[in-house]
Amino acid sequence: MSNSVISVRNLVKVYDKVTRALDGVSLDVQEGEIFGLLGPNGAGKTTLVRILTTQIPPTGGEAFILGKSIVEEAEKVRELIGYVPQEISVMTDLTGYENMLFYSKLYGVPSSERKRRIENALNLVGLLDKANIVVKNYSGGMMRRLEIAQAIINYPKVLFLDEPTIGLDPSGRKAIWSY
């Protein structure tokens, strides 16, 4: 393990004892670094992100987020990270504000800070004026921005973005990259 924010050593993931999605991946990401993982469809990018965000276990190797093992200290890792998945994951029957309230509780944001953090995050992604609209009436880009707001509600030390700008218009992309 190094002093890296993200440290990955010889990570392997095999599905169904046959499909080798990751084959000895090693990498380090330093504090303040923006790290982009590029590759063709099926190269294992999303698998790597899902392992690092503790959603699925690796078959072999090891990985650490801020010195915490993704396997042995998964709960602590989840407290340190934010995650925007590749697929849409918002609850469409709730308003934007209700989605944010749910995530603030899930991440353990103190009740005294929830309203302020929710408003700050929604403002950052340009949805504060749409907070009380039911999400099923949002455009795809608005849903994506809401997911980004949800991922930063806990002030994560590490933010994982899997295809973060899919469905965003140019101004939405600019706001996200600026943040």
C-alpha positions, 0 to 999 in steps of 0.5 A: 500500500502506498500513500495514494488516495487510490491504490490498486495492486494486481486486481483480478475479477473473474465472472462465472469462473470463465470471463476474466474482466480484470487481469492484474490491474495496478494503478495509483491516484494521488490527492488532487488528481483527476484520473480518467480510465479510458478503453473500449466497451467491455474492457472492464472499466465499470467492473473496476469502478464497481470493485473500488466502490465496494459493490462487488468483490475482486477475485484477487489482488487488493485495493485501498481508498485513503488507506482503507481496504475495499474488502476488509473496511468496505463500510469505512470506504463507503463513508469516504466516497461518492459514486455516480453510476453509469446507469440512471439510478434516481427514484423517479416517483420522488421530487429532486429534493426528496431524492436528495433528502433520502441520500443525505440520510443514507450518507449520515448527513446530520439533520441540522445540515441537510437542508443547507447541503441539499440546497448547495448541491442542487444549486451547484448542478443547476437544479435548485429551482426544480427541487420540488418537481417529481423526477419522472418529469425531469429530462435525462440530463436533469436526472444525471445532474441530480445523481451528481448532486446526490454523490456529493451530498456527503462531501466525499474525499474521493468521487467516482464518476462512471460516464458522468456526462452522458445526457448532459448538455454543454453547460451541464458538462462545463458545470460538472467539470468546473466543480 
